[in-house]
Amino acid sequence: MPIGPQPHGRRGTVEEPYSPLNLRLVLAAIGLVVCTVLSILLFRAGWTVPGWLLAAWAVAAVADMVVIQLRRRARRRAEGGKRHSLFE
C-alpha cells in the first residue's frame, strides 16, 4: 500500500481530508503511553499474559504512529509545507 497524503480511492479531498492525521497521531501516542504503563504494572503484578497483550498493543501503536507520520509528511510535501491544526 503506498503511503501518501491519504489512501487512493477514499472519500475526501485536500480541503476535506479523509482522516484527521494530527488527531490520530495524538491518540496513538496516548494509547502507547497507557499500554506501556499498564503492561509494566501487569508484569510486576505477575500477570504475564495480559502484560504481553498490552505490550503487543503498544507495538501496534508505534507502527500506527510511523504510518501516520509518513502520511503527514506526504501531505505536507503535497501542500507545499502548509501546517494543520489538530483536527485537520
ABEGO torsion letter per residue (X at the ends): XBBBABBBGBBEBAABBABBAAAAAAAAAAAAAAAAAAAAAAAAAGBAAAAAAAAAAAAAAAAAAAAAAAAAAAAAAAAGGBBBBAAX
